[in-house]
Amino acid sequence: MKLTKDEARILSVALEIGKFEFRVLPSGAFDKLTDLEKRLNNFGKDKRRTGRTSHDDLEDCLKRFAKA
């Protein structure tokens, strides 16, 4: 399964919020989830969308994701 950059960023934000909702995590799982969140976020950064008129925030990712 391949992820797009927008999908990776959306999952990164969902993981950032969701990892605090788990009541019981095995030892070391929180650190592993944080590492996964960072990797997803880094993969999701699109260097083509860093110009003055480009929009690459979460809202724009969600709009592009919904259109696809």
C-alpha positions as CSV (number, residue, x, y, z in Angstrom):
1,M,0.0,0.0,0.0
2,K,1.4,3.4,-1.0
3,L,0.5,6.6,0.8
4,T,0.4,10.1,-0.8
5,K,2.1,13.0,0.9
6,D,-1.3,14.4,1.9
7,E,-2.4,11.1,3.4
8,A,0.8,10.8,5.4
9,R,0.3,14.3,6.8
10,I,-3.3,13.6,7.7
11,L,-2.3,10.3,9.5
12,S,0.5,12.2,11.3
13,V,-1.9,14.7,12.8
14,A,-4.4,11.9,13.6
15,L,-1.7,10.0,15.4
16,E,-0.5,13.1,17.2
17,I,-4.0,13.6,18.7
18,G,-4.9,9.9,19.1
19,K,-1.9,8.6,20.9
20,F,-3.0,10.5,24.0
21,E,-6.4,8.8,24.0
22,F,-5.0,5.3,24.6
23,R,-5.5,4.4,28.3
24,V,-2.9,1.6,28.4
25,L,0.1,1.4,26.2
26,P,2.7,-1.3,26.4
27,S,6.2,-0.2,27.5
28,G,7.9,1.9,24.8
29,A,4.8,2.1,22.6
30,F,4.4,5.8,23.1
31,D,7.9,6.5,21.9
32,K,7.4,4.2,18.9
33,L,4.1,6.1,18.0
34,T,6.0,9.4,18.3
35,D,8.7,8.1,16.0
36,L,6.1,7.0,13.5
37,E,4.3,10.4,13.7
38,K,7.6,12.1,12.9
39,R,8.3,9.8,10.0
40,L,4.9,10.4,8.5
41,N,5.2,14.1,9.0
42,N,8.6,14.2,7.3
43,F,7.4,12.1,4.4
44,G,4.3,14.3,4.0
45,K,6.3,17.5,3.6
46,D,6.0,18.6,0.0
47,K,8.9,20.9,-1.0
48,R,7.1,21.8,-4.2
49,R,4.5,23.7,-2.1
50,T,6.7,26.0,-0.2
51,G,6.4,29.1,-2.4
52,R,4.8,32.4,-1.5
53,T,1.5,31.6,-3.1
54,S,1.5,27.9,-2.3
55,H,-0.6,26.5,0.6
56,D,0.5,23.5,2.4
57,D,-1.3,23.5,5.7
58,L,-3.5,20.8,7.1
59,E,-6.7,22.5,5.8
60,D,-5.3,22.5,2.2
61,C,-4.3,18.8,2.6
62,L,-7.8,17.9,3.7
63,K,-9.3,19.8,0.7
64,R,-7.0,18.0,-1.8
65,F,-7.7,14.7,-0.1
66,A,-11.5,15.2,-0.2
67,K,-11.3,16.1,-3.9
68,A,-9.3,13.0,-4.8
